[in-house]
Amino acid sequence: MLLHFSYALALVLVTLLIGIVGHIAFDSSINLHDAVFNSAFIANGIGPYIVPQNISGKFFFAFYGVFTSVVFMTTLGLIFAPIAHRLLHKFHLDDE
């Protein structure tokens, strides 16, 4: 179960790294700490703290928001899959 948790943590960190790099790439006037802050806000579902001024940055934020929603559901699956698997074995629900 710890292995699944570490996979989920790595997935979240890579997702934040994608957001940080994309934010810096599409909005050259942003600092690193603001990019980290903004990416974390979008990943949490709060929304951007600093809205980019160009169209490409706005499109990136739109797709990044959808991407983080998919990553959130995948992370839940990674964390709860071993628990559900153990429950299936405990109650013998896998036997026909």
C-alpha positions in Angstrom: 0.0 0.0 0.0 3.0 2.3 0.6 4.1 1.7 -2.9 0.8 2.9 -4.3 0.9 5.9 -2.1 4.4 6.8 -3.4 3.2 6.4 -7.0 0.3 8.8 -6.2 2.6 11.3 -4.6 5.0 11.1 -7.6 2.1 11.6 -9.9 1.0 14.7 -8.0 4.5 16.2 -8.0 4.9 15.6 -11.7 1.6 17.3 -12.3 2.7 20.3 -10.3 6.0 20.4 -12.2 4.1 20.4 -15.5 2.0 23.3 -14.3 5.0 25.2 -13.1 7.0 24.7 -16.4 3.9 25.5 -18.5 3.1 28.6 -16.5 6.7 29.9 -16.9 6.8 29.0 -20.6 3.5 30.6 -21.5 3.8 33.7 -19.3 7.4 35.1 -19.3 6.6 37.8 -16.8 5.9 35.4 -13.9 8.4 34.5 -11.2 9.1 30.9 -10.1 7.4 31.2 -6.7 4.3 32.7 -8.3 4.2 29.9 -10.8 4.4 27.3 -8.0 1.7 29.1 -6.1 -0.5 29.4 -9.1 -0.1 25.8 -10.2 -0.9 24.6 -6.7 -4.0 26.7 -6.6 -5.2 25.3 -9.9 -4.4 21.7 -8.9 -6.5 22.2 -5.7 -9.5 23.5 -7.7 -9.3 27.0 -6.3 -8.4 28.6 -9.6 -5.6 30.8 -10.8 -4.2 33.4 -8.5 -2.6 35.3 -11.4 -4.4 35.1 -14.7 -2.1 35.1 -17.7 -2.4 38.0 -20.1 -1.9 36.1 -23.3 -4.3 33.7 -25.1 -1.8 30.7 -25.1 -1.4 31.0 -21.3 -5.2 31.0 -20.8 -5.6 28.0 -23.0 -2.8 26.2 -21.1 -4.6 27.0 -17.8 -7.9 25.6 -19.1 -6.3 22.3 -20.2 -4.2 22.1 -17.1 -7.3 22.5 -15.0 -8.9 19.5 -16.8 -5.7 17.6 -16.6 -5.5 18.1 -12.8 -9.1 16.8 -12.4 -8.1 13.6 -14.2 -5.0 13.3 -12.1 -7.0 13.7 -9.0 -9.3 10.8 -9.9 -6.4 8.7 -10.9 -4.7 9.5 -7.6 -7.8 8.4 -5.7 -7.8 5.2 -7.7 -4.1 4.5 -6.9 -4.7 5.1 -3.2 -7.9 3.2 -2.7 -7.3 0.2 -5.1 -5.2 -1.7 -2.6 -7.8 -1.1 0.2 -10.6 -2.3 -2.0 -8.6 -5.3 -3.1 -7.9 -6.3 0.5 -11.6 -5.9 1.4 -12.5 -8.2 -1.5 -10.1 -10.8 -0.2 -11.3 -10.4 3.4 -15.0 -10.9 2.5 -14.2 -13.6 -0.1 -16.0 -11.6 -2.7 -13.5 -12.7 -5.4 -14.6 -16.3 -5.2 -17.4 -17.5 -7.5 
